[in-house]
Amino acid sequence: MGSTNLSRDAASIISISLEGILYGFSVFMFLGTIYALTLNHRIQAINYPSLVVALLLLILSTAHIVVNIIRTGDGLVKYRDTFSGGPEAFFSDVSQVTYLTKNILYVIQTLLADGVLIYRCYVVWQSTWIIILLCMLWCSVLLTGICATYISSQVRSNFFGGDLAPWVEAFLVLTIISNLLSSGLLAYRIWAIERNVSTVRTTKSTMMPILRALMDSAILYSAFLFPGLICFLTSNIGGIVVLDMAMPIMSIAFYMVLIRIAINRNCPLSTIPRITSGNEQGNPPHYHVEPLQIHVSQITHNDSTSVYGTGTEEGLTICKS
């Protein structure tokens, strides 16, 4: 089913080449992320959780490409003449330690990226039911990843057949659903709050660049997962190439959002509307417009009231609608 002229050893060479190119770009994005997160910030004001996640993504993607290089060298050089069946058989053996290791790294990075996305949804939505749904999807991804890795350790060949393929396909489907659902919920919530506060805001500051970055990262990651899923469904060896490329793509998508948020946070606003009440003096509410330098933006949302808060070193400006 779905035969292809691409041999497994040729696929391995293509895979490591393309992953290397994307990995180099992800390292560049990582350096940009570190610069954006630490630019004009005191030690106490640096977002350390984001720094830790960015560093973990770099470590995981680095470990993955190193293991992939070792696996390629083993199949094409070290065991070329000693492994029964040659390089083709070596790369078909999914029970190899190097193959299992890089799959474990892929599962861990997927869980980390999805976990960060779910946490963002929790911060923005503050809804128990939405978080329960997303956590159930996250646990499903974890379960299918563990099962696929365990079955890989028990079989020696027939990558697209037997009991392994359904678990890999389920893992990819759940990952795509989790990514699109989390990103969609997060984007919708930001758009809704931005629409509510736009009526009382007098500045040009907007969260739309962050919204576009979130959607771009979700589309970028899903654009790699969909071809991978199709390749596995059609038993096409290209699926292995796509999944290896997905490792640095995950990091790049995460760095895109962090850089966009950091840039948006560091941009100063010219004026911020401050709403005060004149009821104590018998006068209607009026606005005082003051120039402020913005360092942190925070958004909260209640059932009946939308709140847009902008934190500064001097205090907090609140606009309600």
Secondary structure, DSSP 8 states (H G I E B T S, - for coil): ----S--HHHHHHHHHHHHHHHHHHHHHHHHHHHHHHHTT--GGGS-HHHHHHHHHHHHHHHHHHHHHHHHHHIIIIITTTTSTTHHHHHHH-TTSHHHHHHHHHHHHHHHHHHHHHHHHHHHHH--HHHHHHHHHHHHHHHHHHHHHHHHHHH--S-TTSTTHHHHHHHHHHHHHHHHHHHHHHHHHHHHHHHHHHTTT--SS--SHHHHHHHHHHHHHHHHHHHHHHHHHHTT-THHHHHHHHHHHHHHHHHHHHHHHHHHHHHS--S-EEEEE--GGGT---EEEEE-----EEEEEE-SS-EEEEEE-SS-EEEEE-
